[in-house]
């Protein structure tokens, strides 16, 4: 039962602190029911009047043709996305090519080493060593 008492006391303390803080008064919505004033500064660019908003949505319906500016902007975005995709795939291809080249070099080195070991093992010292897989000069 003591934990409920402690919780209630903590909640009351927090409520009292919030009600007395100056931030609570500044965040409150003013209760004045006076005339709504026009937005100033940057808010004027964000908010538009209700009539303008209705005209905007009426003018630009789903089937309406797009303006040339809208078409150009969309085409610019598509081209930018294509360019990013092309650069990404080109980078991946270059990485794979360098990886494959390193793998082939390592495989060639291992093959050369094993061939040399085979030649040394089979060389009897009586005849000159054969130049396997080489053309006569």
C-alpha positions in Angstrom: 0.0 0.0 0.0 3.0 2.3 0.6 4.0 2.2 -3.1 0.6 3.6 -4.2 1.0 6.4 -1.6 4.5 7.2 -2.9 3.3 7.2 -6.5 0.4 9.5 -5.8 2.7 11.9 -3.9 5.2 11.9 -6.8 2.4 12.6 -9.4 1.0 15.5 -7.3 4.5 17.0 -7.0 5.0 16.8 -10.7 1.6 18.4 -11.3 2.3 21.2 -8.9 5.7 21.8 -10.5 4.2 21.9 -14.0 1.4 24.3 -13.0 3.8 26.7 -11.4 6.4 26.7 -14.2 6.5 29.7 -16.6 6.7 27.4 -19.7 3.2 26.2 -18.9 1.8 29.7 -19.3 3.7 30.4 -22.5 2.6 27.2 -24.1 -1.1 27.7 -23.3 -3.5 28.8 -26.0 -4.9 32.2 -25.4 -8.5 32.2 -24.4 -9.4 35.4 -26.3 -12.2 34.9 -28.8 -11.4 38.0 -30.6 -10.9 38.5 -34.4 -8.4 36.2 -36.0 -5.5 38.2 -37.3 -3.6 37.5 -40.5 -0.4 35.6 -40.2 2.8 37.7 -40.4 6.3 36.9 -41.8 7.1 33.3 -42.8 3.7 32.1 -41.6 2.1 34.0 -44.4 3.9 31.9 -47.0 2.9 28.6 -45.3 -0.8 29.3 -44.6 -3.3 30.4 -47.3 -6.8 31.5 -47.0 -9.6 28.9 -47.2 -10.9 30.2 -50.6 -7.5 29.9 -52.1 -7.0 26.4 -50.8 -10.4 25.3 -52.2 -9.5 26.8 -55.6 -6.1 25.1 -55.5 -7.7 21.6 -55.1 -10.4 22.4 -57.6 -7.9 23.6 -60.2 -5.6 20.5 -59.7 -7.9 17.5 -59.8 -6.7 14.0 -60.5 -7.3 14.1 -64.2 -6.2 17.6 -64.8 -3.2 18.2 -67.0 0.0 19.2 -65.4 1.7 22.4 -66.0 5.0 22.4 -67.9 6.9 23.4 -64.7 5.4 20.3 -62.9 6.4 18.1 -65.8 9.9 19.5 -65.9 10.3 19.1 -62.1 9.2 15.5 -62.2 11.4 14.7 -65.2 14.3 16.3 -63.3 13.7 14.0 -60.3 13.4 11.0 -62.5 16.7 11.8 -64.2 18.4 12.4 -60.9 17.2 9.0 -59.6 18.4 7.3 -62.8 21.8 8.9 -62.4 22.1 7.8 -58.8 21.0 4.3 -59.8 23.5 4.2 -62.7 26.4 5.4 -60.4 25.5 2.8 -57.8 25.5 -0.1 -60.3 28.7 1.2 -61.9 30.4 1.2 -58.5 29.1 -2.3 -57.7 30.3 -3.6 -61.1 33.8 -2.0 -60.5 34.0 -3.6 -57.1 33.1 -7.0 -58.5 35.6 -6.7 -61.4 38.4 -5.8 -59.0 37.4 -8.7 -56.8 37.3 -11.2 -59.7 40.6 -9.9 -61.0 42.2 -10.5 -57.6 40.7 -13.9 -57.4 42.0 -14.8 -60.8 45.5 -13.5 -59.9 45.5 -15.6 -56.7 44.3 -18.7 -58.6 47.1 -18.2 -61.3 49.7 -17.9 -58.5 48.5 -21.1 -56.8 48.5 -22.9 -60.2 52.0 -21.7 -61.0 53.3 -22.7 -57.6 51.8 -26.2 -57.8 53.2 -26.6 -61.3 56.7 -25.6 -60.1 56.5 -28.1 -57.2 55.4 -30.9 -59.6 58.4 -30.1 -61.9 60.8 -30.1 -59.0 59.5 -33.4 -57.7 59.6 -35.1 -61.1 63.0 -33.7 -62.2 65.5 -36.5 -62.3 68.6 -34.4 -63.0 69.6 -36.4 -66.1 67.9 -34.3 -68.7 67.2 -30.6 -68.9 63.9 -29.6 -67.3 61.0 -29.5 -69.7 59.3 -26.3 -70.3 55.7 -27.4 -69.9 53.0 -25.4 -71.7 55.6 -23.2 -73.4 56.5 -22.8 -77.0 60.0 -23.5 -78.2 61.9 -20.4 -78.8 
